[in-house]
Amino acid sequence: MNELLYNMAVWLDSHGWSTGLHESFYMYNWIETTHVLTLMLSLGMLFLIDLRMLGYAMPGIPASRISSRLAWPMAIGFGIMAVTGLLLYYAIPVRTTQSLWFRIKVVLLVAAAINAWLFHRRMNESVASWNNKPRAPARLRLGAALSISFWILIVICGRLIAYDWFDCAKNPPAFIGTLAGCVVDQSYF
């Protein structure tokens, strides 16, 4: 699997657009800035919804009203964040593919997506019974707490991708090298 991912990353890296994006002084920085700004906007809205479910924010406002008003702007922000994240990956695919932090981030993103899907399904099924109460039922509070936890860890891992503690070029211990997906080819480092 590591070799397949590595070969895909090398193929992406061979495109002129990938190299151009990585070497561009302004474009890469604009994309990264947009990624971070939409992350703050989207997570700010998501955390408001989650904190409402936990009973820590706006307990006097119906949960369905907060959720419905923040859903579209949050979705647009997440969409822009996803596109800019893919562009950041496209700019540096080999190093990113072989980053332990990137791999942890991807696993956490999948877990956050599954949690969000379950959360919204459960919320829509039961909102009539607790909409005006200060706190959501226990299962939804668990989903809200997991959401906040996943996203905090995703942001931390995203930030750590920039650091090279476990880069494959530094010959990390075998276990870390396997988790990071290190494939021996020093030409890309």
N, CA, C and O atoms as a DFTB+ gen file, in Angstrom:
756 C
 N C O
     1  1       0.817      -1.197       0.000
     2  2       0.000       0.000       0.000
     3  2       0.864       1.267       0.000
     4  3       0.578       2.220      -0.724
     5  1       1.934       1.266       0.827
     6  2       2.804       2.439       0.876
     7  2       3.434       2.737      -0.475
     8  3       3.558       3.896      -0.872
     9  1       3.830       1.686      -1.175
    10  2       4.449       1.892      -2.483
    11  2       3.442       2.430      -3.496
    12  3       3.790       3.273      -4.323
    13  1       2.217       1.960      -3.442
    14  2       1.162       2.460      -4.327
    15  2       0.914       3.948      -4.078
    16  3       0.836       4.734      -5.023
    17  1       0.791       4.331      -2.814
    18  2       0.587       5.742      -2.476
    19  2       1.791       6.585      -2.888
    20  3       1.641       7.704      -3.379
    21  1       2.976       6.039      -2.685
    22  2       4.191       6.743      -3.080
    23  2       4.231       6.956      -4.596
    24  3       4.527       8.057      -5.060
    25  1       3.934       5.907      -5.365
    26  2       3.950       6.026      -6.824
    27  2       2.918       7.030      -7.313
    28  3       3.173       7.768      -8.265
    29  1       1.742       7.067      -6.665
    30  2       0.733       8.058      -7.026
    31  2       1.253       9.464      -6.738
    32  3       1.049      10.381      -7.533
    33  1       1.924       9.630      -5.602
    34  2       2.464      10.937      -5.242
    35  2       3.553      11.379      -6.221
    36  3       3.609      12.550      -6.597
    37  1       4.415      10.454      -6.632
    38  2       5.462      10.773      -7.613
    39  2       4.825      11.178      -8.935
    40  3       5.286      12.112      -9.591
    41  1       3.757      10.471      -9.331
    42  2       3.051      10.815     -10.570
    43  2       2.470      12.225     -10.479
    44  3       2.591      13.009     -11.421
    45  1       1.832      12.554      -9.337
    46  2       1.302      13.910      -9.161
    47  2       2.417      14.943      -9.191
    48  3       2.264      16.018      -9.771
    49  1       3.529      14.614      -8.568
    50  2       4.658      15.534      -8.497
    51  2       5.275      15.794      -9.865
    52  3       5.924      16.820     -10.064
    53  1       5.081      14.881     -10.805
    54  2       5.668      15.039     -12.137
    55  2       4.906      16.054     -12.996
    56  3       5.389      16.450     -14.057
    57  1       3.738      16.470     -12.552
    58  2       2.960      17.468     -13.303
    59  2       3.547      18.863     -13.101
    60  3       3.951      19.232     -11.998
    61  1       3.582      19.602     -14.158
    62  2       4.112      20.964     -14.104
    63  2       3.318      21.865     -13.168
    64  3       3.888      22.736     -12.512
    65  1       2.002      21.659     -13.101
    66  2       1.167      22.473     -12.221
    67  2       1.533      22.254     -10.755
    68  3       1.517      23.196      -9.961
    69  1       1.858      21.026     -10.399
    70  2       2.250      20.723      -9.021
    71  2       3.534      21.471      -8.668
    72  3       3.610      22.133      -7.633
    73  1       4.523      21.362      -9.521
    74  2       5.795      22.044      -9.289
    75  2       5.594      23.553      -9.284
    76  3       6.126      24.251      -8.421
    77  1       4.835      24.049     -10.238
    78  2       4.578      25.489     -10.310
    79  2       3.879      26.019      -9.066
    80  3       4.210      27.096      -8.571
    81  1       2.925      25.269      -8.572
    82  2       2.208      25.683      -7.371
    83  2       3.135      25.690      -6.163
    84  3       3.107      26.621      -5.358
    85  1       3.946      24.662      -6.040
    86  2       4.875      24.579      -4.913
    87  2       5.928      25.688      -4.963
    88  3       6.313      26.229      -3.927
    89  1       6.386      26.019      -6.157
    90  2       7.442      27.022      -6.293
    91  2       6.916      28.449      -6.377
    92  3       7.694      29.401      -6.334
    93  1       5.606      28.601      -6.495
    94  2       5.025      29.937      -6.562
    95  2       5.100      30.604      -5.194
    96  3       4.684      30.034      -4.185
    97  1       5.630      31.807      -5.177
    98  2       5.758      32.512      -3.909
    99  2       4.397      32.964      -3.392
   100  3       4.099      32.814      -2.208
   101  1       3.578      33.513      -4.275
   102  2       2.304      34.062      -3.822
   103  2       1.174      33.047      -3.804
   104  3       0.425      32.987      -2.829
   105  1       1.031      32.247      -4.852
   106  2      -0.126      31.365      -4.966
   107  2      -0.184      30.349      -3.827
   108  3      -1.243      30.153      -3.231
   109  1       0.922      29.712      -3.523
   110  2       0.933      28.727      -2.443
   111  2       0.533      29.391      -1.120
   112  3      -0.248      28.831      -0.350
   113  1       1.068      30.574      -0.867
   114  2       0.738      31.286       0.379
   115  2      -0.725      31.704       0.419
   116  3      -1.353      31.643       1.476
   117  1      -1.276      32.126      -0.708
   118  2      -2.694      32.504      -0.745
   119  2      -3.580      31.294      -0.484
   120  3      -4.566      31.383       0.247
   121  1      -3.226      30.170      -1.083
   122  2      -4.016      28.947      -0.879
   123  2      -3.940      28.519       0.588
   124  3      -4.955      28.165       1.189
   125  1      -2.750      28.553       1.153
   126  2      -2.600      28.150       2.556
   127  2      -3.356      29.103       3.483
   128  3      -3.991      28.662       4.440
   129  1      -3.291      30.390       3.207
   130  2      -4.014      31.374       4.015
   131  2      -5.517      31.165       3.908
   132  3      -6.224      31.227       4.914
   133  1      -6.009      30.918       2.700
   134  2      -7.434      30.654       2.514
   135  2      -7.847      29.394       3.260
   136  3      -8.923      29.346       3.856
   137  1      -7.003      28.384       3.229
   138  2      -7.280      27.130       3.942
   139  2      -7.433      27.395       5.441
   140  3      -8.373      26.904       6.066
   141  1      -6.528      28.155       6.006
   142  2      -6.561      28.429       7.445
   143  2      -7.747      29.325       7.807
   144  3      -8.410      29.090       8.817
   145  1      -8.020      30.340       7.001
   146  2      -9.145      31.240       7.302
   147  2     -10.493      30.520       7.222
   148  3     -11.353      30.722       8.079
   149  1     -10.683      29.684       6.201
   150  2     -11.949      28.951       6.113
   151  2     -12.034      27.883       7.197
   152  3     -13.128      27.533       7.640
   153  1     -10.895      27.368       7.623
   154  2     -10.869      26.436       8.744
   155  2     -11.384      27.132      10.005
   156  3     -12.214      26.577      10.726
   157  1     -10.899      28.332      10.270
   158  2     -11.340      29.074      11.452
   159  2     -12.831      29.390      11.371
   160  3     -13.553      29.239      12.356
   161  1     -13.287      29.822      10.218
   162  2     -14.696      30.157      10.040
   163  2     -15.577      28.927      10.224
   164  3     -16.546      28.968      10.982
   165  1     -15.254      27.850       9.547
   166  2     -16.067      26.632       9.601
   167  2     -16.053      26.004      10.987
   168  3     -17.097      25.621      11.515
   169  1     -14.874      25.901      11.569
   170  2     -14.789      25.296      12.895
   171  2     -15.420      26.179      13.957
   172  3     -15.959      25.672      14.941
   173  1     -15.360      27.482      13.774
   174  2     -16.050      28.380      14.704
   175  2     -17.544      28.092      14.722
   176  3     -18.147      28.007      15.791
   177  1     -18.140      27.941      13.555
   178  2     -19.565      27.625      13.473
   179  2     -19.859      26.228      14.010
   180  3     -20.825      26.026      14.745
   181  1     -19.020      25.271      13.639
   182  2     -19.215      23.902      14.109
   183  2     -19.111      23.830      15.630
   184  3     -19.909      23.154      16.280
   185  1     -18.131      24.524      16.192
   186  2     -17.970      24.503      17.642
   187  2     -19.157      25.162      18.344
   188  3     -19.545      24.732      19.430
   189  1     -19.736      26.198      17.739
   190  2     -20.945      26.798      18.329
   191  2     -22.080      25.781      18.401
   192  3     -22.768      25.673      19.416
   193  1     -22.267      25.042      17.321
   194  2     -23.308      24.007      17.310
   195  2     -22.993      22.945      18.360
   196  3     -23.870      22.552      19.130
   197  1     -21.745      22.481      18.391
   198  2     -21.360      21.444      19.351
   199  2     -21.486      21.929      20.791
   200  3     -21.960      21.192      21.656
   201  1     -21.063      23.168      21.051
   202  2     -21.171      23.708      22.403
   203  2     -22.629      23.903      22.810
   204  3     -22.963      23.771      23.987
   205  1     -23.503      24.218      21.847
   206  2     -24.937      24.305      22.149
   207  2     -25.472      22.936      22.554
   208  3     -26.260      22.824      23.492
   209  1     -25.042      21.902      21.847
   210  2     -25.485      20.550      22.177
   211  2     -25.003      20.131      23.569
   212  3     -25.700      19.411      24.285
   213  1     -23.819      20.584      23.940
   214  2     -23.265      20.247      25.245
   215  2     -23.854      21.099      26.369
   216  3     -23.661      20.802      27.548
   217  1     -24.575      22.164      25.994
   218  2     -25.200      23.025      26.989
   219  2     -24.332      24.172      27.455
   220  3     -24.650      24.808      28.461
   221  1     -23.231      24.460      26.748
   222  2     -22.315      25.521      27.163
   223  2     -22.513      26.833      26.417
   224  3     -21.969      27.855      26.836
   225  1     -23.258      26.840      25.346
   226  2     -23.447      28.065      24.561
   227  2     -24.910      28.205      24.142
   228  3     -25.521      27.251      23.660
   229  1     -25.445      29.363      24.327
   230  2     -26.796      29.720      23.878
   231  2     -27.867      28.691      24.259
   232  3     -28.594      28.221      23.384
   233  1     -27.979      28.336      25.526
   234  2     -28.965      27.317      25.912
   235  2     -30.415      27.762      25.717
   236  3     -31.311      26.920      25.658
   237  1     -30.659      29.063      25.616
   238  2     -32.029      29.556      25.446
   239  2     -32.506      29.573      24.003
   240  3     -33.676      29.853      23.743
   241  1     -31.621      29.280      23.064
   242  2     -31.991      29.286      21.644
   243  2     -32.180      27.841      21.191
   244  3     -31.341      26.988      21.480
   245  1     -33.280      27.559      20.480
   246  2     -33.505      26.180      20.018
   247  2     -32.332      25.675      19.179
   248  3     -31.805      26.389      18.326
   249  1     -31.942      24.447      19.437
   250  2     -30.801      23.843      18.741
   251  2     -31.027      23.789      17.239
   252  3     -30.091      24.003      16.468
   253  1     -32.253      23.506      16.809
   254  2     -32.532      23.411      15.375
   255  2     -32.332      24.750      14.675
   256  3     -31.905      24.790      13.521
   257  1     -32.640      25.856      15.371
   258  2     -32.462      27.177      14.756
   259  2     -30.979      27.482      14.561
   260  3     -30.578      27.966      13.503
   261  1     -30.167      27.201      15.574
   262  2     -28.716      27.434      15.464
   263  2     -28.137      26.569      14.346
   264  3     -27.374      27.044      13.504
   265  1     -28.509      25.309      14.355
   266  2     -27.988      24.376      13.349
   267  2     -28.386      24.785      11.940
   268  3     -27.557      24.754      11.030
   269  1     -29.636      25.163      11.750
   270  2     -30.091      25.511      10.397
   271  2     -29.473      26.811       9.893
   272  3     -29.190      26.940       8.701
   273  1     -29.262      27.763      10.778
   274  2     -28.682      29.044      10.346
   275  2     -27.193      28.950      10.046
   276  3     -26.677      29.696       9.215
   277  1     -26.515      28.053      10.706
   278  2     -25.063      27.941      10.503
   279  2     -24.683      26.865       9.487
   280  3     -23.526      26.789       9.073
   281  1     -25.635      26.041       9.084
   282  2     -25.314      24.889       8.223
   283  2     -24.742      25.297       6.868
   284  3     -23.699      24.778       6.469
   285  1     -25.396      26.212       6.149
   286  2     -24.909      26.566       4.811
   287  2     -23.575      27.307       4.824
   288  3     -22.675      26.929       4.074
   289  1     -23.411      28.341       5.641
   290  2     -22.087      28.987       5.663
   291  2     -20.979      28.013       6.085
   292  3     -19.864      28.065       5.564
   293  1     -21.301      27.123       7.035
   294  2     -20.318      26.136       7.471
   295  2     -19.984      25.177       6.332
   296  3     -18.817      24.841       6.134
   297  1     -20.984      24.736       5.587
   298  2     -20.756      23.815       4.463
   299  2     -19.931      24.475       3.366
   300  3     -19.050      23.842       2.785
   301  1     -20.211      25.734       3.082
   302  2     -19.423      26.461       2.072
   303  2     -17.976      26.576       2.533
   304  3     -17.052      26.363       1.748
   305  1     -17.777      26.914       3.804
   306  2     -16.425      26.997       4.349
   307  2     -15.697      25.671       4.283
   308  3     -14.519      25.620       3.929
   309  1     -16.403      24.580       4.627
   310  2     -15.778      23.260       4.552
   311  2     -15.443      22.899       3.101
   312  3     -14.420      22.268       2.839
   313  1     -16.296      23.296       2.166
   314  2     -16.017      23.028       0.757
   315  2     -14.753      23.733       0.286
   316  3     -13.900      23.133      -0.367
   317  1     -14.644      25.016       0.626
   318  2     -13.445      25.777       0.251
   319  2     -12.221      25.203       0.950
   320  3     -11.143      25.103       0.363
   321  1     -12.402      24.827       2.212
   322  2     -11.295      24.242       2.969
   323  2     -10.836      22.925       2.332
   324  3      -9.635      22.657       2.279
   325  1     -11.757      22.114       1.858
   326  2     -11.403      20.841       1.214
   327  2     -10.641      21.085      -0.094
   328  3      -9.636      20.427      -0.364
   329  1     -11.117      22.022      -0.891
   330  2     -10.449      22.322      -2.167
   331  2      -9.039      22.852      -1.922
   332  3      -8.090      22.418      -2.576
   333  1      -8.898      23.780      -0.989
   334  2      -7.565      24.329      -0.728
   335  2      -6.653      23.277      -0.092
   336  3      -5.448      23.271      -0.342
   337  1      -7.217      22.392       0.723
   338  2      -6.421      21.298       1.291
   339  2      -5.898      20.366       0.212
   340  3      -4.745      19.937       0.261
   341  1      -6.750      20.051      -0.767
   342  2      -6.310      19.204      -1.880
   343  2      -5.234      19.900      -2.702
   344  3      -4.292      19.255      -3.163
   345  1      -5.365      21.210      -2.888
   346  2      -4.338      21.955      -3.620
   347  2      -3.013      21.978      -2.853
   348  3      -1.945      21.884      -3.458
   349  1      -3.079      22.102      -1.535
   350  2      -1.854      22.048      -0.738
   351  2      -1.188      20.693      -0.857
   352  3       0.036      20.601      -0.940
   353  1      -2.000      19.631      -0.867
   354  2      -1.453      18.293      -1.069
   355  2      -0.832      18.181      -2.458
   356  3       0.266      17.647      -2.608
   357  1      -1.532      18.684      -3.474
   358  2      -1.072      18.606      -4.861
   359  2       0.263      19.334      -5.042
   360  3       1.077      18.934      -5.874
   361  1       0.489      20.394      -4.274
   362  2       1.728      21.163      -4.403
   363  2       2.944      20.398      -3.889
   364  3       4.046      20.580      -4.408
   365  1       2.765      19.551      -2.885
   366  2       3.891      18.813      -2.291
   367  2       3.433      17.377      -2.017
   368  3       3.348      16.976      -0.857
   369  1       3.141      16.608      -3.049
   370  2       2.520      15.298      -2.816
   371  2       3.438      14.228      -2.217
   372  3       2.982      13.430      -1.398
   373  1       4.715      14.188      -2.602
   374  2       5.587      13.111      -2.128
   375  2       5.873      13.265      -0.640
   376  3       5.698      12.322       0.131
   377  1       6.306      14.432      -0.246
   378  2       6.612      14.659       1.176
   379  2       5.349      14.521       2.024
   380  3       5.390      13.948       3.112
   381  1       4.235      15.041       1.530
   382  2       2.988      14.981       2.293
   383  2       2.501      13.542       2.434
   384  3       2.064      13.141       3.513
   385  1       2.572      12.768       1.363
   386  2       2.141      11.368       1.414
   387  2       2.955      10.591       2.433
   388  3       2.439       9.677       3.077
   389  1       4.219      10.947       2.584
   390  2       5.092      10.234       3.501
   391  2       5.237      10.970       4.835
   392  3       6.275      10.877       5.490
   393  1       4.204      11.692       5.227
   394  2       4.204      12.380       6.509
   395  2       3.326      11.611       7.491
   396  3       2.157      11.344       7.210
   397  1       3.882      11.264       8.619
   398  2       3.116      10.579       9.658
   399  2       1.934      11.437      10.095
   400  3       0.835      10.925      10.313
   401  1       2.162      12.743      10.223
   402  2       1.100      13.650      10.668
   403  2      -0.021      13.725       9.647
   404  3      -1.192      13.793      10.021
   405  1       0.317      13.713       8.362
   406  2      -0.710      13.743       7.321
   407  2      -1.566      12.483       7.380
   408  3      -2.787      12.553       7.243
   409  1      -0.941      11.348       7.581
   410  2      -1.684      10.082       7.639
   411  2      -2.609      10.042       8.853
   412  3      -3.741       9.567       8.757
   413  1      -2.134      10.539       9.992
   414  2      -2.996      10.608      11.172
   415  2      -4.158      11.560      10.892
   416  3      -5.299      11.279      11.261
   417  1      -3.865      12.690      10.239
   418  2      -4.902      13.670       9.919
   419  2      -5.974      13.053       9.021
   420  3      -7.163      13.286       9.239
   421  1      -5.581      12.281       8.029
   422  2      -6.554      11.658       7.124
   423  2      -7.462      10.691       7.892
   424  3      -8.675      10.673       7.682
   425  1      -6.872       9.895       8.776
   426  2      -7.677       8.967       9.586
   427  2      -8.652       9.755      10.456
   428  3      -9.820       9.382      10.568
   429  1      -8.189      10.830      11.067
   430  2      -9.070      11.661      11.900
   431  2     -10.162      12.330      11.071
   432  3     -11.291      12.470      11.543
   433  1      -9.847      12.748       9.843
   434  2     -10.870      13.339       8.967
   435  2     -11.969      12.332       8.641
   436  3     -13.150      12.678       8.621
   437  1     -11.579      11.098       8.386
   438  2     -12.576      10.048       8.121
   439  2     -13.433       9.828       9.370
   440  3     -14.657       9.731       9.279
   441  1     -12.789       9.752      10.527
   442  2     -13.534       9.563      11.778
   443  2     -14.478      10.744      12.038
   444  3     -15.612      10.544      12.473
   445  1     -14.016      11.969      11.773
   446  2     -14.864      13.156      11.967
   447  2     -16.047      13.141      11.003
   448  3     -17.153      13.531      11.378
   449  1     -15.830      12.696       9.769
   450  2     -16.922      12.633       8.791
   451  2     -17.975      11.608       9.208
   452  3     -19.173      11.872       9.107
   453  1     -17.536      10.450       9.672
   454  2     -18.476       9.423      10.140
   455  2     -19.247       9.938      11.353
   456  3     -20.461       9.759      11.447
   457  1     -18.539      10.575      12.275
   458  2     -19.183      11.141      13.459
   459  2     -20.212      12.198      13.057
   460  3     -21.311      12.226      13.609
   461  1     -19.871      13.067      12.105
   462  2     -20.804      14.105      11.663
   463  2     -22.047      13.492      11.033
   464  3     -23.162      13.944      11.293
   465  1     -21.865      12.478      10.216
   466  2     -23.009      11.819       9.580
   467  2     -23.931      11.213      10.636
   468  3     -25.147      11.397      10.579
   469  1     -23.354      10.488      11.602
   470  2     -24.152       9.887      12.679
   471  2     -24.812      10.958      13.539
   472  3     -25.975      10.825      13.921
   473  1     -24.077      12.005      13.836
   474  2     -24.585      13.102      14.657
   475  2     -25.815      13.732      14.013
   476  3     -26.845      13.894      14.666
   477  1     -25.710      14.085      12.741
   478  2     -26.838      14.735      12.052
   479  2     -28.027      13.797      11.913
   480  3     -29.176      14.224      12.032
   481  1     -27.759      12.543      11.666
   482  2     -28.859      11.584      11.570
   483  2     -29.595      11.472      12.903
   484  3     -30.824      11.519      12.944
   485  1     -28.847      11.326      13.979
   486  2     -29.463      11.218      15.308
   487  2     -30.173      12.506      15.701
   488  3     -31.252      12.475      16.293
   489  1     -29.560      13.639      15.365
   490  2     -30.163      14.917      15.722
   491  2     -31.492      15.103      15.002
   492  3     -32.482      15.489      15.624
   493  1     -31.527      14.838      13.717
   494  2     -32.754      15.019      12.943
   495  2     -33.858      14.065      13.377
   496  3     -35.039      14.400      13.288
   497  1     -33.480      12.875      13.847
   498  2     -34.487      11.909      14.292
   499  2     -35.137      12.308      15.613
   500  3     -36.300      11.982      15.854
   501  1     -34.398      13.008      16.470
   502  2     -34.912      13.236      17.821
   503  2     -35.053      14.696      18.228
   504  3     -35.397      14.967      19.379
   505  1     -34.803      15.642      17.337
   506  2     -34.743      17.049      17.729
   507  2     -36.051      17.557      18.342
   508  3     -36.012      18.434      19.205
   509  1     -37.181      17.044      17.934
   510  2     -38.464      17.529      18.459
   511  2     -38.604      17.296      19.959
   512  3     -39.292      18.058      20.639
   513  1     -37.972      16.269      20.477
   514  2     -38.130      15.931      21.891
   515  2     -37.230      16.750      22.831
   516  3     -37.478      16.770      24.037
   517  1     -36.202      17.421      22.315
   518  2     -35.282      18.139      23.201
   519  2     -34.860      19.501      22.659
   520  3     -34.002      20.139      23.268
   521  1     -35.403      19.966      21.577
   522  2     -34.984      21.170      20.870
   523  2     -34.839      22.393      21.779
   524  3     -33.895      23.164      21.613
   525  1     -35.740      22.584      22.720
   526  2     -35.707      23.772      23.579
   527  2     -35.021      23.532      24.918
   528  3     -34.927      24.453      25.729
   529  1     -34.552      22.343      25.162
   530  2     -33.836      22.054      26.410
   531  2     -32.413      22.598      26.315
   532  3     -31.863      22.713      25.219
   533  1     -31.815      22.931      27.457
   534  2     -30.474      23.515      27.416
   535  2     -29.383      22.571      26.912
   536  3     -28.368      23.021      26.379
   537  1     -29.591      21.255      27.079
   538  2     -28.595      20.281      26.621
   539  2     -29.279      19.211      25.793
   540  3     -30.448      18.881      25.994
   541  1     -28.506      18.679      24.850
   542  2     -29.009      17.588      24.009
   543  2     -28.935      16.276      24.795
   544  3     -28.294      16.223      25.844
   545  1     -29.582      15.223      24.301
   546  2     -29.461      13.904      24.945
   547  2     -28.003      13.413      24.947
   548  3     -27.160      13.914      24.202
   549  1     -27.737      12.436      25.792
   550  2     -26.364      11.958      26.014
   551  2     -25.665      11.519      24.728
   552  3     -24.489      11.826      24.533
   553  1     -26.369      10.808      23.852
   554  2     -25.716      10.333      22.610
   555  2     -25.273      11.503      21.736
   556  3     -24.208      11.446      21.120
   557  1     -26.071      12.553      21.678
   558  2     -25.691      13.720      20.888
   559  2     -24.576      14.510      21.569
   560  3     -23.706      15.067      20.900
   561  1     -24.604      14.556      22.874
   562  2     -23.510      15.232      23.587
   563  2     -22.189      14.498      23.352
   564  3     -21.144      15.128      23.193
   565  1     -22.241      13.179      23.333
   566  2     -21.039      12.400      23.020
   567  2     -20.551      12.726      21.613
   568  3     -19.353      12.923      21.409
   569  1     -21.455      12.787      20.645
   570  2     -21.083      13.137      19.271
   571  2     -20.484      14.527      19.178
   572  3     -19.529      14.747      18.432
   573  1     -21.049      15.483      19.944
   574  2     -20.520      16.853      19.943
   575  2     -19.119      16.886      20.559
   576  3     -18.229      17.563      20.045
   577  1     -18.928      16.165      21.644
   578  2     -17.606      16.119      22.287
   579  2     -16.576      15.458      21.374
   580  3     -15.438      15.916      21.277
   581  1     -16.986      14.376      20.704
   582  2     -16.085      13.727      19.751
   583  2     -15.736      14.664      18.603
   584  3     -14.585      14.718      18.168
   585  1     -16.724      15.400      18.113
   586  2     -16.496      16.341      17.018
   587  2     -15.437      17.374      17.405
   588  3     -14.485      17.607      16.660
   589  1     -15.608      17.979      18.554
   590  2     -14.628      18.974      19.010
   591  2     -13.247      18.334      19.157
   592  3     -12.244      18.913      18.739
   593  1     -13.197      17.147      19.749
   594  2     -11.910      16.464      19.938
   595  2     -11.241      16.127      18.613
   596  3     -10.051      16.385      18.429
   597  1     -12.010      15.547      17.687
   598  2     -11.441      15.199      16.381
   599  2     -10.874      16.432      15.691
   600  3      -9.761      16.391      15.166
   601  1     -11.630      17.529      15.687
   602  2     -11.182      18.702      14.954
   603  2      -9.991      19.384      15.607
   604  3      -9.143      19.939      14.907
   605  1      -9.909      19.356      16.914
   606  2      -8.712      19.892      17.573
   607  2      -7.488      19.078      17.155
   608  3      -6.441      19.643      16.839
   609  1      -7.619      17.756      17.154
   610  2      -6.506      16.891      16.752
   611  2      -6.169      17.056      15.264
   612  3      -4.998      17.010      14.887
   613  1      -7.184      17.246      14.423
   614  2      -6.948      17.465      12.985
   615  2      -6.146      18.740      12.775
   616  3      -5.202      18.752      11.984
   617  1      -6.506      19.809      13.471
   618  2      -5.773      21.078      13.339
   619  2      -4.329      20.906      13.821
   620  3      -3.400      21.401      13.183
   621  1      -4.141      20.214      14.931
   622  2      -2.783      19.992      15.451
   623  2      -1.958      19.192      14.442
   624  3      -0.824      19.560      14.133
   625  1      -2.525      18.102      13.930
   626  2      -1.789      17.288      12.943
   627  2      -1.509      18.086      11.672
   628  3      -0.428      17.972      11.093
   629  1      -2.470      18.887      11.238
   630  2      -2.259      19.724      10.055
   631  2      -1.092      20.679      10.249
   632  3      -0.300      20.905       9.334
   633  1      -0.995      21.228      11.436
   634  2       0.108      22.140      11.719
   635  2       1.442      21.390      11.781
   636  3       2.470      21.911      11.349
   637  1       1.421      20.181      12.312
   638  2       2.661      19.400      12.458
   639  2       3.182      18.858      11.130
   640  3       4.343      18.456      11.051
   641  1       2.357      18.838      10.090
   642  2       2.821      18.370       8.776
   643  2       4.020      19.200       8.309
   644  3       4.903      18.686       7.622
   645  1       4.050      20.462       8.677
   646  2       5.133      21.347       8.236
   647  2       6.488      20.999       8.868
   648  3       7.530      21.419       8.365
   649  1       6.474      20.245       9.952
   650  2       7.721      19.921      10.635
   651  2       8.239      18.565      10.181
   652  3       7.459      17.681       9.828
   653  1       9.538      18.407      10.191
   654  2      10.152      17.227       9.587
   655  2      10.729      16.244      10.600
   656  3      11.714      15.571      10.297
   657  1      10.156      16.142      11.771
   658  2      10.700      15.247      12.785
   659  2      10.772      13.808      12.306
   660  3      11.728      13.095      12.610
   661  1       9.762      13.379      11.555
   662  2       9.707      11.984      11.125
   663  2       9.817      11.852       9.603
   664  3       9.344      10.867       9.037
   665  1      10.433      12.825       8.939
   666  2      10.585      12.741       7.491
   667  2      11.364      11.495       7.105
   668  3      12.285      11.075       7.805
   669  1      10.984      10.923       5.997
   670  2      11.632       9.702       5.519
   671  2      13.109       9.925       5.203
   672  3      13.908       8.996       5.320
   673  1      13.483      11.131       4.807
   674  2      14.876      11.432       4.491
   675  2      15.764      11.379       5.729
   676  3      16.984      11.277       5.610
   677  1      15.169      11.447       6.907
   678  2      15.944      11.398       8.153
   679  2      16.051       9.989       8.713
   680  3      16.516       9.799       9.836
   681  1      15.622       8.998       7.934
   682  2      15.688       7.598       8.345
   683  2      15.104       7.374       9.753
   684  3      15.835       7.050      10.689
   685  1      13.793       7.549       9.888
   686  2      13.171       7.340      11.198
   687  2      13.216       5.865      11.594
   688  3      13.518       5.014      10.757
   689  1      12.922       5.549      12.853
   690  2      12.861       4.138      13.254
   691  2      11.895       3.364      12.353
   692  3      10.950       3.940      11.814
   693  1      12.128       2.083      12.193
   694  2      11.374       1.263      11.236
   695  2       9.867       1.363      11.443
   696  3       9.116       1.475      10.474
   697  1       9.423       1.325      12.680
   698  2       7.989       1.388      12.971
   699  2       7.390       2.708      12.491
   700  3       6.342       2.720      11.846
   701  1       8.058       3.819      12.807
   702  2       7.594       5.147      12.376
   703  2       7.685       5.249      10.859
   704  3       6.791       5.805      10.221
   705  1       8.745       4.724      10.282
   706  2       8.895       4.760       8.823
   707  2       7.771       4.021       8.120
   708  3       7.288       4.467       7.080
   709  1       7.353       2.898       8.679
   710  2       6.239       2.135       8.096
   711  2       4.934       2.915       8.214
   712  3       4.165       2.992       7.256
   713  1       4.683       3.496       9.390
   714  2       3.469       4.291       9.583
   715  2       3.452       5.516       8.671
   716  3       2.403       5.896       8.152
   717  1       4.615       6.129       8.479
   718  2       4.704       7.313       7.628
   719  2       4.676       6.948       6.143
   720  3       4.473       7.818       5.296
   721  1       4.877       5.677       5.825
   722  2       4.847       5.252       4.433
   723  2       6.145       5.455       3.700
   724  3       6.151       5.645       2.484
   725  1       7.250       5.418       4.425
   726  2       8.552       5.652       3.800
   727  2       8.869       4.570       2.771
   728  3       8.808       3.373       3.050
   729  1       9.204       5.033       1.590
   730  2       9.680       4.183       0.506
   731  2      11.049       4.723       0.138
   732  3      11.199       5.928      -0.065
   733  1      12.044       3.863       0.048
   734  2      13.409       4.309      -0.162
   735  2      13.582       4.870      -1.571
   736  3      13.611       4.128      -2.553
   737  1      13.694       6.180      -1.647
   738  2      14.003       6.903      -2.886
   739  2      14.329       8.318      -2.457
   740  3      13.430       9.140      -2.284
   741  1      15.606       8.608      -2.285
   742  2      16.046       9.886      -1.749
   743  2      15.969      11.024      -2.774
   744  3      16.239      12.170      -2.415
   745  1      15.617      10.755      -4.017
   746  2      15.639      11.805      -5.036
   747  2      14.568      12.861      -4.814
   748  3      14.667      13.954      -5.371
   749  1      13.549      12.567      -4.017
   750  2      12.484      13.532      -3.804
   751  2      12.635      14.297      -2.499
   752  3      11.714      14.999      -2.083
   753  1      13.785      14.169      -1.850
   754  2      13.966      14.866      -0.588
   755  2      15.040      15.912      -0.675
   756  3      15.318      16.595       0.311
